[in-house]
């Protein structure tokens, strides 16, 4: 109880902590690194085995990636000056449009190219992945939903309850099918189906909703150092309990082993892990004040551009690998080298896009 009392003392009635939260930018920067790394293994080397591969795919590219992004999305909405329902609706529809466009470069064009080169009808069938539900599509839906929540002006306790209920519904509906693949692709936007439904709304909305609530509290934090000193050990302690439970029940035991269709208990512990990760990054910024962490900060700022660019490049690389290398089990160092080069190229293209085209594009909007 003393721990919780100490945490409460770190907050005040006034909004004092309203500036840039460097620990969150750092966390998102690391999450981008982990994201690109795991996507290379998932898409270009899916048959790779080993402890290091498991670490990248199941740990760094799992709990430390998408949950961190989505919690930061909610925190960002809380901190942003442009967070009216109209602003959030516009951002949501923009992301849905970008996600659809990305799927053309990520799935449709590469699969059509593979079909033209191999004449295998499987690739032609896969072009329906145009409607794949990935993190951009979920983020778009999340912004639309947060716009509704902002309009309703609900209390934080009600917001958290909505997130919990949505997570429970996602668990109940997980795997439910309409009996039609096309319809399942669209219901996959809401709950997990046997299609390319990677981030269904019900299972993942708890993260941005929690982020929205956490951001409201964080703005009232008057002593971040003591807050993170008290909260981080507590969060990592709870995560340790979760990890001990996985020894008995299995990894992600309330999700039937599915990271994308995660259950409520898994989501809660991923939230704890993310909060502990924020605290760890805050400690890094305090211990290394002379370090600018420019690459991580830049990746955090250009997250959408890097996401789209690296997926488009993975689609192109996949074509050459299938035709030339014909291997789905690269050595760890080979896949890691590809990931490093991919992130470097994506970063530079994102900088070029942000400097040259994004200002023009934003003016037209």
Secondary structure, 3 states (H helix, E strand, C coil): CHHHHHHHCCECCCCCCCCCCHHHHHHHHHHHHHHHHHHHHHHHCCCCCCHHHHHHHHHHHHHCCHHHHHHHHHHHHHHCCCCCHHHHHHHHHHHHHHHHHHHHHHHHHHHHHHHHHHCCHHHHHHHHHHHCECHHHHHHHHHHHHHHHHHHCCCHHHHHHHHHHHHHHHHHHCCCCCCCHHHHHHHCCCCCCCCCECCCHHHHHHHHHHHHHHHHHHCCECCHHHHHHHHHHHHHHHHHHHHHHHHHHCCCHHHCCCCCCCCHHHHHHHHHHHHHHHHHHHHHHHHCCCCCCHHHHHHHHCHHHHHHHHHHHHHHHHHHHHHHHCCCCCCHHHHHHHHHHHHHHHHHHHHHHHHHCHHHHHHHC
